[in-house]
Amino acid sequence: MIEVKPENLTSDDNVEIAFDIVCPFFVNTKTIVGSQFIIDADWPVPGQPCGSPPVPPFPDTWSVGRLQTGEYQVIAKSPFGVQETLAFSVSQGELPFPTPPIPSLGFAGVILLATALVWIANKAFKPTPKGSTQLKG
């Protein structure tokens, strides 16, 4: 079973994908490919039994954060060849979608950059034997 929370998604909501794990030995690999969220359950050790008697499924969640407006799909695959798919839509919310920040150096980066520039300038302007400075090339 796959469920996307909350219902009636907008770009303002933090999206959470809830799904059931059939076997406690499964390792779930979660990947995002374009507008698809893929949950691929696999055995950690090939041929390891799932348990006897079979255990009831237990829930797991994947928090994916805010999504842009559009159509999306969740695909859950099991090692038994069973695949479950759920399509959902995200409508426009009221809040603006955050734009990626402009990268900055931070305080430590500025100090390092300034030190490197002083060192390069010191190497470039060396006094000549006559005492005048000349730019080395």
N, CA and C of each residue as an Amber inpcrd file, in Angstrom:
protein
   411
   0.8310000  -1.1760000   0.0000000   0.0000000   0.0000000   0.0000000
   0.8830000   1.2490000   0.0000000   0.5770000   2.2010000  -0.8700000
   1.2790000   3.4840000  -0.9360000   0.2710000   4.5670000  -0.6240000
   0.6890000   5.5500000   0.1540000  -0.1640000   6.6890000   0.4730000
   0.6990000   7.9460000   0.4880000   0.1890000   9.0210000  -0.1050000
   0.8890000  10.3040000  -0.1100000   0.1520000  11.2340000   0.8360000
   0.9030000  11.8420000   1.7440000   0.3140000  12.7210000   2.7540000
   0.9160000  14.1080000   2.6240000   0.1740000  15.1470000   2.8950000
  -1.2540000  15.2150000   3.1950000  -2.0830000  15.0720000   1.9220000
  -3.3600000  14.9550000   2.0970000  -4.2610000  14.8980000   0.9430000
  -4.3530000  16.2870000   0.3230000  -4.7510000  16.3600000  -0.9390000
  -4.9170000  17.6350000  -1.6570000  -3.6450000  18.4810000  -1.5500000
  -2.5690000  17.9590000  -2.0790000  -1.2530000  18.6000000  -1.9690000
  -1.1630000  19.9160000  -2.7140000  -0.4770000  20.8700000  -2.0870000
  -0.0930000  22.1080000  -2.7510000   1.4150000  22.2440000  -2.6150000
   1.9950000  23.1810000  -3.3480000   3.4440000  23.3930000  -3.2790000
   3.8730000  23.9590000  -1.9280000   2.9200000  24.2840000  -1.0560000
   3.2350000  24.7520000   0.3060000   3.4850000  23.5890000   1.2750000
   3.0340000  22.3930000   0.9220000   3.0610000  21.2580000   1.8400000
   4.3930000  20.5070000   1.8030000   4.7740000  19.9640000   2.9590000
   5.8730000  19.0030000   3.0300000   5.2760000  17.6340000   2.7550000
   5.7370000  17.0000000   1.6910000   5.1560000  15.7450000   1.2200000
   5.8280000  14.5680000   1.9250000   4.9980000  13.6100000   2.3160000
   5.4820000  12.3840000   2.9300000   4.8480000  11.2050000   2.2100000
   5.6710000  10.2330000   1.8330000   5.1810000   9.0320000   1.1630000
   5.2040000   7.9050000   2.1930000   4.0370000   7.3190000   2.4390000
   3.9310000   6.1950000   3.3690000   3.7460000   4.9190000   2.5530000
   4.4530000   3.8700000   2.9490000   4.3400000   2.5950000   2.2520000
   4.5510000   1.4650000   3.2520000   4.0780000   0.2860000   2.8810000
   4.2000000  -0.8820000   3.7490000   5.4080000  -1.7160000   3.3340000
   6.1240000  -2.2040000   4.3450000   7.2230000  -3.1360000   4.1200000
   6.6740000  -4.5300000   4.4010000   6.8200000  -5.4240000   3.4350000
   6.2490000  -6.7590000   3.5550000   7.1420000  -7.6630000   4.3960000
   8.4470000  -7.4820000   4.2930000   9.3840000  -8.3690000   4.9840000
  10.3990000  -7.5170000   5.7560000  10.6640000  -7.8420000   7.0130000
  11.6050000  -7.0300000   7.7910000  13.0410000  -7.1230000   7.2940000
  13.3470000  -8.1020000   6.4440000  14.7080000  -8.2510000   5.9330000
  14.9770000  -7.4180000   4.6830000  13.9350000  -6.8220000   4.1180000
  14.1180000  -6.0300000   2.9050000  14.9320000  -4.7760000   3.1890000
  15.7640000  -4.4070000   2.2230000  16.4700000  -3.1300000   2.2450000
  15.7860000  -2.2580000   1.1960000  15.2890000  -1.1070000   1.6220000
  14.5720000  -0.2210000   0.7040000  15.5070000   0.8590000   0.1720000
  15.7130000   0.8620000  -1.1430000  16.4840000   1.9020000  -1.7950000
  15.4920000   2.9280000  -2.3270000  15.6870000   4.2000000  -1.9480000
  14.7630000   5.2580000  -2.3600000  15.5090000   6.1920000  -3.3050000
  14.9720000   6.3660000  -4.5050000  15.5900000   7.2410000  -5.4900000
  14.5320000   8.1340000  -6.1330000  14.9860000   9.2740000  -6.6230000
  14.1150000  10.2100000  -7.3470000  14.6670000  10.3260000  -8.7580000
  13.8260000  10.0110000  -9.7400000  14.1980000  10.1270000 -11.1430000
  13.1530000  11.0070000 -11.8060000  13.5210000  12.2580000 -12.0710000
  12.5720000  13.2000000 -12.6530000  11.4060000  13.4290000 -11.7120000
  10.2050000  13.0640000 -12.1510000   9.0150000  13.2340000 -11.3180000
   8.5660000  11.9130000 -10.7020000   9.4670000  10.9230000 -10.6840000
   9.1360000   9.6200000 -10.1150000   9.9210000   9.3860000  -8.8210000
   9.2190000   8.8770000  -7.8200000   9.8150000   8.4840000  -6.5510000
   9.7940000   6.9620000  -6.5350000  10.9750000   6.3540000  -6.5410000
  11.0680000   4.9030000  -6.6810000  11.5480000   4.2890000  -5.3710000
  10.7630000   3.3440000  -4.8710000  11.1160000   2.5780000  -3.6740000
  11.3750000   1.1540000  -4.1560000  12.6160000   0.7220000  -4.0550000
  12.9980000  -0.5860000  -4.5650000  13.4120000  -1.4710000  -3.3960000
  12.5510000  -2.4150000  -3.0310000  12.8370000  -3.3370000  -1.9270000
  13.6270000  -4.5150000  -2.4690000  14.6730000  -4.9010000  -1.7430000
  15.4970000  -6.0150000  -2.1700000  16.0260000  -6.7690000  -0.9590000
  16.4590000  -7.9910000  -1.1850000  17.0350000  -8.8090000  -0.1220000
  18.4380000  -8.3010000   0.1830000  18.8180000  -8.1560000   1.4590000
  20.1970000  -7.7980000   1.7650000  21.1340000  -8.9640000   1.4570000
  20.6480000 -10.1750000   1.6670000  21.4050000 -11.3900000   1.3460000
  20.5080000 -12.2430000   0.4610000  20.9420000 -12.5420000  -0.7830000
  20.0750000 -13.3320000  -1.6650000  19.6870000 -14.6650000  -1.0280000
  18.4200000 -14.9950000  -1.1490000  17.9160000 -16.2600000  -0.6510000
  17.5830000 -16.2880000   0.8310000  17.7600000 -15.1470000   1.5290000
  17.4330000 -15.1310000   2.9550000  15.9190000 -15.2180000   3.1070000
  15.4360000 -16.0940000   3.9840000  13.9850000 -16.2430000   4.1150000
  13.3500000 -15.0110000   4.7480000  12.0930000 -14.8210000   4.4120000
  11.3710000 -13.6730000   4.9520000  10.8480000 -13.9450000   6.3490000
  10.8200000 -15.1430000   6.7640000  10.3300000 -15.4690000   8.0960000
   9.1580000 -16.4080000   8.0260000   9.0530000 -17.2280000   9.0280000
   7.9340000 -18.1510000   9.0760000   7.4250000 -18.1690000  10.5150000
   6.2140000 -17.9300000  10.7950000   5.1660000 -17.5930000   9.8290000
   5.3770000 -16.1810000   9.2800000   4.7530000 -15.8700000   8.1430000
   4.9160000 -14.5260000   7.5660000   4.4750000 -13.4400000   8.5510000
   5.2620000 -12.3740000   8.5870000   4.9350000 -11.2670000   9.4810000
   4.0010000 -10.3070000   8.7630000   3.1300000  -9.6160000   9.4860000
   2.2530000  -8.6370000   8.8240000   3.0860000  -7.4430000   8.3490000
   2.6370000  -6.7850000   7.2910000   3.3860000  -5.6220000   6.8060000
   3.4400000  -4.5290000   7.8730000   4.5520000  -3.8040000   7.8960000
   4.6310000  -2.6830000   8.8180000   4.9710000  -1.4270000   8.0340000
   4.4960000  -0.2640000   8.5170000   4.6130000   0.9730000   7.7450000
   6.0120000   1.5820000   7.8020000   6.3640000   2.2450000   6.7260000
   7.5960000   3.0330000   6.6340000   7.2270000   4.3340000   5.9300000
   8.0170000   5.3800000   6.1150000   7.7260000   6.6730000   5.4700000
   8.9800000   7.2360000   4.8230000   8.7550000   8.0970000   3.8450000
   9.8190000   8.7950000   3.1280000   9.3780000  10.2510000   3.0310000
  10.0530000  11.1270000   3.7450000   9.7410000  12.5510000   3.7090000
  10.5240000  13.1800000   2.5560000   9.8030000  13.7240000   1.5710000
  10.4520000  14.2820000   0.3800000  10.4200000  15.8050000   0.3470000
   9.7970000  16.4450000   1.3380000   9.7820000  17.9080000   1.4100000
   8.7720000  18.5380000   0.4620000   8.9910000  19.8210000   0.1640000
   8.0890000  20.5500000  -0.7390000   8.3860000  20.1870000  -2.1820000
   7.3330000  20.1530000  -2.9980000   7.4790000  19.8280000  -4.4120000
   6.9130000  20.9620000  -5.2580000   7.4860000  21.1180000  -6.4280000
   6.9750000  22.0880000  -7.3890000   5.6000000  21.6240000  -7.8750000
   4.8350000  22.5300000  -8.4260000   3.5400000  22.2050000  -9.0150000
   3.7430000  21.2270000 -10.1700000   2.9120000  20.1660000 -10.2120000
   3.0300000  19.2160000 -11.3150000   2.4880000  17.8440000 -10.9750000
   2.7310000  16.9160000 -11.8940000   2.2850000  15.5310000 -11.7640000
   3.4660000  14.6650000 -11.3360000   3.2270000  13.7640000 -10.3970000
   4.2680000  12.8980000  -9.8580000   3.7680000  11.4640000  -9.7880000
   4.7190000  10.5410000  -9.5870000   4.3690000   9.1290000  -9.5170000
   5.2890000   8.4470000  -8.5000000   4.6880000   7.5900000  -7.6730000
   5.4440000   6.7630000  -6.7360000   5.4010000   5.3350000  -7.2640000
   6.5700000   4.6960000  -7.3380000   6.6480000   3.3100000  -7.7930000
   7.3310000   2.5060000  -6.6910000   6.6360000   1.4860000  -6.1840000
   7.2030000   0.6050000  -5.1660000   7.4010000  -0.7690000  -5.7940000
   8.6550000  -1.2480000  -5.7790000   8.9870000  -2.5440000  -6.3760000
   9.4010000  -3.5150000  -5.2770000   8.9880000  -4.7680000  -5.4210000
   9.4000000  -5.7990000  -4.4640000  10.2670000  -6.8240000  -5.1840000
  11.0750000  -7.5900000  -4.4450000  11.9090000  -8.6010000  -5.1000000
  11.1050000  -9.7670000  -5.6720000   9.7950000  -9.8160000  -5.3690000
   8.9360000 -10.8780000  -5.8910000   8.4010000 -10.5300000  -7.2800000
   8.8150000  -9.3870000  -7.8410000   8.3280000  -8.9640000  -9.1500000
   7.0290000  -8.1820000  -9.0930000   6.5520000  -7.8670000  -7.8900000
   5.3210000  -7.0950000  -7.7330000   5.6840000  -5.6170000  -7.7380000
   4.9250000  -4.8340000  -8.4760000   5.1550000  -3.3970000  -8.5350000
   3.8430000  -2.6710000  -8.2990000   3.8770000  -1.6910000  -7.4140000
   2.6930000  -0.8820000  -7.1240000   3.0100000   0.5580000  -7.5280000
   2.0350000   1.2110000  -8.1450000   2.2270000   2.5800000  -8.6300000
   1.1060000   3.4730000  -8.1350000   1.4640000   4.7020000  -7.7700000
   0.4700000   5.6860000  -7.3540000   0.8390000   7.0280000  -7.9840000
  -0.0870000   7.6300000  -8.7070000   0.1080000   8.9520000  -9.2980000
  -0.5500000   9.9880000  -8.4020000   0.0900000  11.1710000  -8.3100000
  -0.5070000  12.2570000  -7.5370000  -0.1270000  13.5930000  -8.1500000
  -0.9040000  14.6200000  -7.8060000  -0.6980000  15.9660000  -8.3310000
  -0.3950000  16.9330000  -7.2030000   0.4070000  17.9350000  -7.5290000
   0.6890000  19.0220000  -6.5960000   0.2030000  20.3010000  -7.2640000
  -0.7270000  20.9890000  -6.5940000  -1.2500000  22.2380000  -7.1480000
  -0.4940000  23.4300000  -6.5640000  -0.7080000  24.5840000  -7.1630000
  -0.0180000  25.8020000  -6.7360000  -0.4970000  26.2340000  -5.3600000
   0.4430000  26.4880000  -4.4670000   0.1190000  26.9810000  -3.1370000
   0.1980000  28.4930000  -3.0820000   0.1070000  29.0350000  -1.8910000
   0.1430000  30.4860000  -1.7150000   1.5590000  31.0200000  -1.5290000
   2.4310000  30.2030000  -0.9400000   3.8010000  30.6560000  -0.6700000
   4.6640000  30.5270000  -1.9130000   5.6080000  31.4440000  -2.1000000
   6.5240000  31.2760000  -3.2320000   7.4530000  30.0970000  -2.9690000
   7.8060000  29.4000000  -4.0380000   8.7260000  28.2740000  -3.8720000
  10.1270000  28.8380000  -3.6650000  10.8700000  28.3200000  -2.6950000
  12.1920000  28.8980000  -2.4140000  13.1390000  28.7250000  -3.5940000
  13.8600000  29.7980000  -3.8990000  14.8640000  29.7360000  -4.9530000
  16.1820000  29.2890000  -4.3190000  17.0070000  28.5940000  -5.0720000
  18.2720000  28.1600000  -4.4990000  19.1290000  29.3720000  -4.1240000
  19.7770000  29.3200000  -2.9610000  20.5860000  30.4540000  -2.5440000
  21.8410000  30.5800000  -3.3980000  22.3230000  31.8140000  -3.4950000
  23.5790000  32.0530000  -4.1940000  24.6950000  31.5710000  -3.2800000
  25.5770000  30.7180000  -3.7790000  26.6250000  30.2080000  -2.9060000
  27.5390000  31.3330000  -2.4320000  27.9730000  31.2420000  -1.2020000
  28.8940000  32.2320000  -0.6600000  30.0740000  31.5080000  -0.0310000
  31.1430000  32.2470000   0.1620000  32.3550000  31.6630000   0.7100000
  32.2930000  31.5110000   2.2220000  31.5460000  32.3630000   2.8790000
  31.5570000  32.3560000   4.3390000  32.7920000  33.0920000   4.8460000
  32.8520000  33.2980000   6.1440000  33.9420000  34.0660000   6.7460000
  35.2910000  33.3770000   6.5490000  35.3520000  32.0760000   6.7870000
  36.6130000  31.3430000   6.6430000  37.0890000  31.3650000   5.1960000
  36.1850000  31.2660000   4.2500000  36.5520000  31.3040000   2.8380000
  37.1010000  32.6590000   2.4300000  36.5300000  33.7310000   2.9650000
  37.0140000  35.0780000   2.6490000  38.4310000  35.2660000   3.1850000
  38.6870000  34.8120000   4.4080000  40.0280000  34.9180000   4.9910000
  41.0280000  34.1200000   4.1640000  40.6660000  32.9060000   3.7690000
  41.5460000  32.0770000   2.9510000  41.8140000  32.7200000   1.5970000
  40.7900000  33.2730000   0.9610000  40.9580000  33.9360000  -0.3230000
  41.8620000  35.1590000  -0.1960000  41.6590000  35.9640000   0.8390000
  42.4960000  37.1570000   1.0420000  43.9520000  36.7580000   1.2780000
  44.1860000  35.7180000   2.0640000  45.5480000  35.2540000   2.3220000
  46.2050000  34.7810000   1.0300000  45.4510000  34.0410000   0.2110000
  45.9970000  33.5620000  -1.0590000  46.3350000  34.7230000  -1.9820000
  45.5010000  35.7430000  -2.0420000  45.7750000  36.9040000  -2.9030000
  47.0060000  37.6620000  -2.4390000  47.1790000  37.8330000  -1.1300000
  48.3670000  38.5100000  -0.6010000  49.6070000  37.7050000  -0.9290000
  49.5340000  36.3910000  -0.7890000  50.6860000  35.5420000  -1.0840000
  51.0580000  35.6180000  -2.5680000  50.0500000  35.5770000  -3.4480000
  50.3060000  35.6680000  -4.8930000  50.8900000  37.0320000  -5.2400000
  50.3320000  38.0940000  -4.6660000  50.8580000  39.4430000  -4.9340000
  52.2870000  39.5620000  -4.4330000  52.5970000  38.9890000  -3.2990000
  53.9530000  39.0380000  -2.7420000  54.9280000  38.3150000  -3.6680000
  54.5220000  37.1920000  -4.2580000  55.3820000  36.4470000  -5.1790000
  55.5560000  37.1820000  -6.5040000  54.5230000  37.8830000  -6.9500000
  54.5650000  38.5390000  -8.2530000  55.4240000  39.7930000  -8.2490000
  55.4150000  40.5400000  -7.1620000  56.1680000  41.7790000  -7.0900000
  57.4020000  41.5730000  -6.2130000  58.4830000  41.1050000  -6.8160000
  59.7370000  40.8830000  -6.1010000  60.6820000  42.0440000  -6.4110000
  61.4400000  42.5080000  -5.4180000  62.4090000  43.5600000  -5.7060000
  63.5450000  43.0260000  -6.5870000  63.9810000  43.8610000  -7.5470000
  65.1310000  43.5080000  -8.3890000  66.3920000  43.8720000  -7.6380000
  67.5250000  43.4160000  -8.1130000  68.7700000  43.7470000  -7.4100000
  69.0110000  45.2390000  -7.2290000  68.4710000  46.0860000  -8.1220000
  68.6710000  47.5220000  -8.0130000  67.6940000  48.1570000  -7.0370000
  66.7380000  47.3780000  -6.4900000  65.7880000  47.9140000  -5.5190000
  64.4610000  48.3290000  -6.1070000  64.2960000  48.2650000  -7.4180000
  63.0160000  48.5970000  -8.0110000  62.1600000  47.3380000  -8.1200000
  60.8720000  47.4900000  -8.2000000  60.0040000  46.3260000  -8.3410000
  59.6790000  46.1030000  -9.7950000  59.5600000  44.8580000 -10.1300000
  59.2210000  44.5390000 -11.4970000  58.2510000  43.3740000 -11.4740000
  57.2730000  43.4080000 -12.3400000  56.2700000  42.3560000 -12.4130000
  56.8720000  41.1510000 -13.1060000  56.8710000  40.0110000 -12.3930000
  57.3860000  38.7850000 -13.0140000  56.2990000  38.1740000 -13.8630000
  56.6640000  37.6210000 -14.9650000  55.6620000  37.0410000 -15.8410000
  55.8270000  35.6400000 -16.1180000
